[in-house]
Amino acid sequence: MHAVVLLKQVPDTAEVRIDPKTNTLIREGVPSIINPYDAHALEEALRLKDKYGGKVTVVSMGPPQAAEALKKAISYGADRAILLTDRKFAGSDTLATSYVLAKAIEKIASSEPVDLVFAGKQAIDGDTAQVGPGVAARLNMALITYIERVEEFNPMEGYVVAVRKIEGRKEYVRAKLPALLTALKGINEIRYATMPDMIRAARYQPEIWGKEQLDVEEAFLGLKGSPTQVWKSFVPQAKARAKVEMLTGTPEEVAKVLVEKLVPLTLVANK
């Protein structure tokens, strides 16, 4: 079993800064973490490795400091880490990002066939939920989104069964391998890193792949290759907390006082 996990390093702060020229996040100098959804995707891949054996490769696209997120993944038990970083990748939207990630997976699979690709359902700094499906589409892979459990994995017969959570119900979906799965937070509980893996992670240096290491066309990279543009981004001002008033008395008395207060606000009719 060979699983590839897509990780994104995201800001660990509400006070993000925006580049006024590009309207993209300024990530340099901001404390960062592994995107929480991606952390759960990694955990699910590691659980399959624990059960079936095999290998877990983690891939992240971002600036050089994203290597720290990859080293964290190594401390949890991942086997190999690859950082996709290049000035040409800067400013990529979800279309350009999925292009680079797909090319990286193609290169990985050329030497070590890939059974599963895991990703979080979305990144907390973008909330588009587009990159995972975009990668699957580019690789012509089966796709199961919003999974809360891997029900069955059968590499011998070449399929996976996952439970996906959608509004009002759950679906059991069987897909042919290779397949890409996007994970919810509730899929598992993230393990603690072991001391041997923490020591290995401290010494580990992720592989660095840029434009020259990937079979990519420059026209599809970065801002040039991003058909969607952010016109304006801003951090909303925190609102003052509303005044809370506690009403006491019998239900009839409370209802009467409540109506008297809501009528002037035209929230209820005075009949």
Phi, psi and omega per residue, in radians:
M1 nan 2.182 3.068
H2 -2.161 2.036 3.120
A3 -1.984 2.394 3.013
V4 -1.876 2.285 3.139
V5 -2.008 2.243 3.112
L6 -1.620 2.082 -3.129
L7 -2.016 2.532 3.024
K8 -2.202 2.354 3.019
Q9 -1.521 2.235 -3.080
V10 -2.176 2.736 3.134
P11 -1.112 2.379 3.095
D12 -1.732 0.918 -3.119
T13 -2.814 2.635 3.068
A14 -1.477 -0.304 -3.089
E15 -1.627 1.166 3.128
V16 -1.345 2.685 3.087
R17 -1.931 2.541 -3.091
I18 -2.000 2.323 3.044
D19 -1.242 2.053 -3.072
P20 -1.150 -0.354 -3.129
K21 -1.487 -0.761 -3.062
T22 -1.773 -0.235 -3.077
N23 1.035 0.529 3.060
T24 -1.933 2.831 -3.129
L25 -1.163 2.442 2.971
I26 -1.571 1.922 -3.031
R27 -1.670 -0.394 -3.118
E28 -1.131 2.315 3.077
G29 1.394 0.093 -3.135
V30 -1.837 2.264 3.090
P31 -0.984 2.392 -3.027
S32 -2.293 2.770 3.101
I33 -2.408 2.938 2.959
I34 -1.228 2.331 3.064
N35 -0.873 2.171 -3.020
P36 -0.946 -0.706 3.119
Y37 -1.114 -0.648 3.127
D38 -1.207 -0.587 3.106
A39 -1.087 -0.686 3.097
H40 -1.244 -0.585 3.060
A41 -1.108 -0.729 3.085
L42 -1.070 -0.786 3.139
E43 -1.026 -0.711 -3.124
E44 -1.156 -0.674 3.090
A45 -1.128 -0.702 3.138
L46 -1.168 -0.592 3.100
R47 -1.166 -0.660 3.077
L48 -1.166 -0.669 3.077
K49 -1.094 -0.741 3.113
D50 -1.048 -0.636 -3.057
K51 -1.469 -0.706 -3.012
Y52 -1.929 -0.153 -3.012
G53 1.401 3.112 3.106
G54 2.040 -2.605 -2.971
K55 -2.538 2.527 3.067
V56 -2.120 2.134 3.086
T57 -1.914 2.272 3.116
V58 -1.885 2.453 -3.107
V59 -2.295 2.335 3.085
S60 -2.362 2.469 3.067
M61 -1.968 2.150 -3.100
G62 3.018 -2.983 3.123
P63 -1.235 2.969 -3.090
P64 -0.945 -0.588 -3.110
Q65 -1.186 -0.210 3.074
A66 -1.152 -0.195 3.070
A67 -1.041 -0.510 3.140
E68 -1.125 -0.654 3.096
A69 -1.132 -0.657 3.129
L70 -1.202 -0.684 3.094
K71 -1.134 -0.603 3.064
K72 -1.101 -0.719 3.115
A73 -1.103 -0.665 3.078
I74 -1.087 -0.664 -3.132
S75 -1.152 -0.431 3.090
Y76 -1.421 -0.299 3.106
G77 2.250 0.054 3.071
A78 -1.143 2.674 -3.048
D79 -1.657 -0.596 -3.051
R80 -2.481 2.520 -3.129
A81 -2.337 2.366 -3.118
I82 -2.273 2.208 3.092
L83 -1.821 2.151 3.080
L84 -1.674 1.849 -3.085
T85 -2.492 2.332 -3.116
D86 -2.952 2.510 3.101
R87 -1.032 -0.502 3.131
K88 -1.183 -0.361 -3.128
F89 -1.479 -0.243 -3.028
A90 -1.055 2.393 3.094
G91 1.426 0.193 -3.113
S92 -1.138 2.379 2.998
D93 -1.499 -2.983 -3.071
T94 -1.144 -0.552 3.138
L95 -1.188 -0.840 3.136
A96 -1.182 -0.642 3.121
T97 -1.128 -0.797 3.138
S98 -1.120 -0.538 3.109
Y99 -1.122 -0.856 -3.121
V100 -1.148 -0.768 -3.138
L101 -1.094 -0.716 3.124
A102 -1.110 -0.710 3.115
K103 -1.130 -0.638 3.105
A104 -1.148 -0.753 3.130
I105 -1.133 -0.679 3.072
E106 -1.015 -0.753 -3.137
K107 -1.160 -0.725 3.111
I108 -1.079 -0.808 -3.075
A109 -1.194 -0.373 -3.138
S110 -1.153 -0.449 3.119
S111 -1.915 -0.485 3.126
E112 -2.409 1.780 -3.093
P113 -0.894 2.450 -3.085
V114 -1.832 2.271 3.098
D115 -1.584 -0.783 -3.063
L116 -2.371 2.529 2.961
V117 -2.081 2.225 3.105
F118 -1.934 2.509 3.021
A119 -2.585 2.740 2.986
G120 -1.226 2.760 -3.097
K121 -1.111 -0.495 3.132
Q122 -2.911 2.938 3.063
A123 -1.749 2.460 -3.073
I124 -1.276 -0.195 3.101
D125 -1.714 0.093 3.131
G126 -2.466 -0.688 3.075
D127 1.057 0.464 -3.137
T128 -1.486 -0.551 -3.072
A129 1.029 0.556 -3.072
Q130 -1.835 -0.430 -2.994
V131 -1.187 -0.824 3.125
G132 -0.981 -0.978 3.090
P133 -1.023 -0.614 3.126
G134 -1.117 -0.716 3.100
V135 -1.127 -0.779 3.137
A136 -1.044 -0.728 -3.136
A137 -1.124 -0.727 -3.122
R138 -1.180 -0.569 -3.125
L139 -1.614 -0.003 -3.102
N140 0.981 0.740 3.139
M141 -1.717 2.654 2.953
A142 -1.109 2.588 -3.065
L143 -2.301 2.268 2.997
I144 -2.220 2.031 -3.086
T145 -1.750 2.827 3.037
Y146 0.941 0.812 -3.100
I147 -1.432 2.467 3.054
E148 -1.986 -0.050 3.094
R149 -2.930 2.399 2.926
V150 -1.562 1.917 -3.052
E151 -1.366 -0.689 -3.084
E152 -2.713 2.429 3.069
F153 -2.294 2.077 -3.072
N154 -2.246 1.521 -3.126
P155 -1.179 -0.443 -3.140
M156 -1.174 -0.739 3.128
E157 -1.660 -0.083 2.996
G158 1.336 0.798 3.069
Y159 -2.630 2.835 3.060
V160 -2.341 2.515 3.059
V161 -2.083 2.201 -3.134
A162 -2.273 2.656 3.081
V163 -1.750 2.097 3.125
R164 -1.907 2.445 -3.104
K165 -1.725 2.117 3.067
I166 -2.223 3.025 -3.027
E167 -1.054 2.074 3.043
G168 1.466 -0.124 -3.120
R169 -2.894 3.104 3.079
K170 -2.161 2.642 3.119
E171 -2.159 2.397 2.996
Y172 -1.711 2.047 -3.039
V173 -2.089 2.243 3.059
R174 -1.835 2.308 -3.111
A175 -2.360 2.589 3.090
K176 -1.297 2.596 3.039
L177 -1.488 2.574 -0.036
P178 -1.307 2.648 -3.111
A179 -2.429 2.694 3.073
L180 -1.964 2.285 -3.112
L181 -2.110 2.337 3.051
T182 -1.901 2.284 -2.916
A183 -1.815 2.551 2.982
L184 -1.561 2.905 3.122
K185 -1.183 -0.572 -3.056
G186 -1.349 0.096 -3.061
I187 -1.200 -0.479 -3.073
N188 -2.935 3.105 2.986
E189 -1.921 2.292 -3.059
I190 -1.276 2.323 -3.119
R191 -1.244 2.889 2.965
Y192 -1.571 2.553 3.099
A193 -1.233 2.467 3.082
T194 -1.495 2.765 -3.128
M195 -1.063 -0.787 3.116
P196 -1.045 -0.699 3.141
D197 -1.239 -0.573 3.087
M198 -1.153 -0.688 3.103
I199 -1.154 -0.743 3.111
R200 -1.085 -0.734 -3.126
A201 -1.122 -0.655 -3.138
A202 -1.094 -0.554 -3.122
R203 -1.623 -0.245 -2.991
Y204 -1.367 2.440 3.042
Q205 -2.084 1.996 -3.138
P206 -1.033 2.613 3.018
E207 -1.210 2.501 -3.134
I208 -1.946 2.087 3.078
W209 -2.072 2.273 3.055
G210 -2.083 -2.830 -3.124
K211 -1.002 -0.679 -3.071
E212 -1.208 -0.444 -3.123
Q213 -1.544 -0.166 -3.092
L214 -2.042 2.614 3.112
D215 -1.491 1.303 -3.059
V216 -2.135 2.704 3.064
E217 -1.779 2.287 -3.047
E218 -1.055 -0.499 -3.122
A219 -1.113 -0.334 -3.098
F220 -1.799 0.210 -3.049
L221 -1.917 2.656 2.984
G222 0.998 -2.629 -3.121
L223 -1.110 -0.599 3.128
K224 -1.093 -0.671 -3.089
G225 -1.633 0.241 -3.092
S226 -1.926 1.795 -3.124
P227 -1.223 -0.364 3.089
T228 -1.683 2.364 3.133
Q229 -2.197 2.459 3.075
V230 -1.484 2.073 -3.121
W231 -1.378 -0.668 -3.124
K232 -2.740 2.386 3.051
S233 -2.294 2.527 3.121
F234 -2.726 2.770 3.073
V235 -1.667 2.045 -3.113
P236 -1.108 2.547 3.106
Q237 -1.270 2.439 3.106
A238 -1.173 2.333 -3.142
K239 -1.525 2.529 3.079
A240 -1.159 2.479 -3.130
R241 -1.179 2.379 3.141
A242 -1.172 2.573 3.104
K243 -1.226 2.305 -3.129
V244 -1.871 2.270 3.123
E245 -2.122 2.265 -3.137
M246 -1.633 2.195 3.106
L247 -1.754 2.321 -3.140
T248 -2.183 2.839 3.138
G249 2.211 -2.965 3.094
T250 -1.273 2.834 3.110
P251 -0.945 -0.680 -3.140
E252 -1.152 -0.756 -3.131
E253 -1.151 -0.734 3.132
V254 -1.123 -0.714 3.131
A255 -1.097 -0.719 -3.129
K256 -1.112 -0.808 3.135
V257 -1.120 -0.692 -3.122
L258 -1.112 -0.747 3.108
V259 -1.097 -0.739 3.135
E260 -1.051 -0.580 -3.135
K261 -1.418 -0.542 -3.077
L262 -1.478 -0.492 -3.114
V263 -1.023 -0.818 3.124
P264 -1.075 -0.389 3.139
L265 -1.573 0.069 -3.126
T266 0.982 0.524 3.084
L267 -1.551 -0.365 3.025
V268 -2.405 2.710 3.128
A269 -1.498 2.526 3.119
N270 -1.682 1.798 -3.112
K271 -1.979 nan nan
